[in-house]
């Protein structure tokens, strides 16, 4: 299992998620991301799902929670590199009503 990594580019936070997104990983990501958001200056969050091979429902909750945090500041949530299994979960959950999906982080960065 690979660790998740966070990188800040101006007002954008890129979260590169490891191979599994379960409740253990979600707790770590949530804590780190919320600390960065609360310090100020983060408006948009990009979640890179390129390496994700497994995700449970905790991942949906994490995305929804981060959406609520940045939405009130005029920000957005984006997802990139979503493969078929995770895409199916996202579609069933209705998360695409809250987040925009793109093929790559680079594509998102060029649009925001």
Buried (B, 14 or more C-beta within 10 A) or exposed (E): EEEBEBEEEEBBBBBBBBEBBBEEBBEEBBEBBBEBBEEEEBBBBBBBBEBBBEBBEBBBBBBBEBBEBBEEEEBBBBBBBBEEEBBEBBEEBEBEEBBBBBEEBEEBBEEB
